[in-house]
Amino acid sequence: MQGSQIKVEIKKLSHGEGLPLPCYATTQSAGMDLYAALNDFAVLNPLERLLIPTGIVIAIPNGFEGQIRPRSGLAAKHGITILNSPGTIDSDYRGEVKVCLINLSNQPYKIKREDRIAQILISSVSQVIWNDTKEFCIEETDRSAEGFGSSGK
């Protein structure tokens, strides 16, 4: 079964020219790879964070969001992840997509132009309308109000 498709407008900025558009690595990938739109390279030192440009601006339709997520290979092999993971791109944002990377390893990591640095998923969202009430009818669950490790290790 194939998921639904939506059209999202995308524009390359001047420093993104020559880079691939975000794309799926395989036919069943959930996320599309994002590329570093650096002039040359940047060094991400241990415990340092950098905002890496992607060279693109996108127009996400109302009712959807962009989720910026880490690439598992960067995290597992090099300790590079996204600080605010997942990062959210709201449908009304029209600035450049940037990725806040952090180096959790003890070695500097070199990020080069066109490196795949993150992935983006476009997902539908719902907006909540709160029903402020004085009487709260709680449906009992096995978990109840327990949290922070109460469901097991």
C-alpha positions in Angstrom: 0.0 0.0 0.0 1.4 3.4 -1.0 0.9 6.4 1.3 -0.7 9.6 0.2 1.2 12.2 -1.8 1.2 16.0 -1.4 2.8 18.7 -3.5 5.2 21.0 -1.6 6.8 24.0 -3.3 10.5 24.2 -3.0 13.0 26.9 -4.0 16.8 26.6 -4.0 18.7 29.5 -2.7 21.9 30.6 -4.4 24.2 28.7 -2.0 22.0 25.6 -2.6 22.5 25.5 -6.4 24.1 22.3 -7.6 22.8 20.3 -4.6 20.2 17.6 -5.0 16.7 18.3 -3.8 15.7 16.4 -0.7 15.0 12.8 -1.8 14.1 9.4 -0.6 17.0 7.0 -0.4 14.7 4.0 -1.1 11.2 3.5 -2.3 10.0 2.7 1.2 11.9 5.5 3.0 9.8 7.7 5.3 12.2 10.6 5.3 14.0 12.5 2.6 17.7 13.3 3.0 18.8 16.9 3.5 22.1 18.2 2.3 24.6 20.6 3.8 24.7 23.8 1.7 28.1 24.9 2.9 30.6 26.8 0.8 33.3 24.3 1.7 33.2 22.6 5.1 32.6 23.2 8.8 34.1 21.4 11.7 31.8 20.4 14.5 33.9 20.0 17.7 32.9 17.7 20.6 29.8 19.0 22.4 29.6 21.9 20.0 26.4 22.8 18.0 26.1 24.4 14.6 23.2 25.6 12.5 23.9 24.0 9.1 22.1 25.6 6.1 20.4 23.3 3.5 20.0 26.0 0.8 16.3 25.4 0.4 13.0 27.2 1.3 9.8 25.1 1.3 6.1 26.0 1.5 4.5 23.3 3.6 0.7 23.3 3.1 -1.6 24.2 6.0 -2.4 21.1 8.0 1.1 19.7 7.6 4.5 20.1 9.2 8.0 19.3 8.4 9.9 17.1 10.9 13.7 17.3 10.9 15.2 14.1 12.2 18.7 12.7 12.7 20.3 10.3 10.3 20.9 7.0 12.1 24.3 6.4 10.5 25.7 9.8 11.6 24.4 9.2 15.2 25.7 5.6 15.5 29.0 6.0 13.7 30.0 9.5 14.7 27.8 10.7 17.6 26.3 13.5 15.4 22.6 14.2 16.0 20.1 16.9 16.0 19.8 19.0 19.1 16.1 19.8 19.0 15.0 16.4 17.6 12.6 16.3 16.0 12.7 19.8 14.8 9.4 21.2 13.6 8.9 23.4 10.5 5.5 25.0 10.7 3.4 25.5 7.6 3.7 29.3 7.9 7.5 29.3 8.0 9.1 30.6 4.8 12.8 30.9 5.8 15.7 28.7 4.9 15.6 25.2 6.3 18.5 24.8 8.7 19.6 21.9 10.8 20.9 22.3 14.4 23.6 19.6 14.6 25.4 18.6 17.8 28.5 16.5 18.2 28.1 14.1 21.2 31.4 12.3 20.5 34.8 13.1 21.8 36.2 13.7 18.2 35.8 16.7 15.9 33.6 15.9 12.9 34.0 17.5 9.5 30.8 18.4 7.6 31.4 19.0 3.9 29.2 20.5 1.2 26.6 18.0 -0.1 26.9 15.7 3.0 23.6 14.2 4.0 23.1 15.8 7.4 19.5 15.0 8.4 16.2 13.8 7.0 12.8 15.6 6.6 9.4 14.0 6.9 6.2 15.9 5.9 3.4 14.8 8.2 -0.2 15.9 8.7 -1.1 17.6 12.0 -4.3 18.3 13.9 -5.0 21.4 15.9 -6.5 21.0 19.3 -9.5 22.8 20.7 -9.3 22.6 24.5 -12.4 21.8 26.5 -11.7 23.5 29.8 -13.9 21.8 32.4 -14.2 21.6 36.2 -15.2 18.0 36.1 -12.8 15.6 34.4 -14.2 12.2 33.5 -11.1 10.0 33.4 -11.2 6.7 31.6 -9.2 4.3 33.7 -6.2 2.7 32.1 -3.7 0.1 33.2 -1.1 2.9 33.5 -3.3 5.6 35.2 -1.2 8.6 36.3 2.1 6.6 36.6 5.0 7.9 34.5 8.7 8.2 34.2 9.6 4.5 33.9 6.5 3.0 35.4 5.8 0.9 32.3 9.1 -1.1 32.7 12.8 -0.7 31.9 
